[in-house]
């Protein structure tokens, strides 16, 4: 690993001239037995690509090229730790609620937030010439956090990984169900449409615009032939989520109107003969 060309980091605030892995371990208050594991967890695949371009005679084994293998391990460890924590934390919750909470806690946006809370972007190694968009930055941070958990597990064991994650779970587990519902309008709409219309919603992409690297998609969601909502996004999935959000807002308004009409149509009950109407 010491033969690697000097890389950059995701965030511009990183200090120069210091070893990122040592500084990061110190900032976490963790002493790694094998600091190379932490260094590898912080290494984006662009570094290996740059090394192949600048020093083609150097061939690194797969285990030293990037943090992707540690990311694979960390993903599985996080899934287990989160599931076990939720099982203990919510003893009365049904399986469906536990699943929704787990999904809410392991989704990429949550991992990015956890990575930012420990300033991980100051320490991730990138190739010197790597250009990073906001979307790339989030993806890199999410993967690096998973790789960090993988590195902690290999270096210190799964209980150490669990202890490291505990403050994050304590802070976010209770709100994970609500956050997951808000973050998954397609799932909400699917449930609503199946319950009320006995058929799934249908999504279709109706437009694509912009250059290849800045594509904007427009999606519609339908029930049968009726368009319930439309939306745009930088990916087909985000456009469909936006369309689902609009559809949920529309069906919510429809229900409010129907409820109002129903109340207006109700006739006030007649008072018994010889008496007066009851108050209220």
Secondary structure, DSSP 4 states (H G I P E B T S, - for coil): -TTSPP-B-SSTTPPSSS-HHHHHHHHHT---SSHHHHHHHTB-HHHHHHHHHH-TT----GGGT-SHHHHHHHHHHHHHHHHHHHHHH-TT--HHHHHHHHHHHHSHHHHHHHHHHTTGGGT-BB-TT----HHHHHHHHHHHHHHHHHHHHHHH-HHHHHHHHHHHHHHHTTTHHHHHHHH-HHHHHHHHHHHHHSS--EEEEEEEES-GGG-EEEEEEEETTEEEEEEEESSHHHHHHHHHHHHHHHHHHHHHHHHHHHHHHPPPPPPPTTS-PPP-
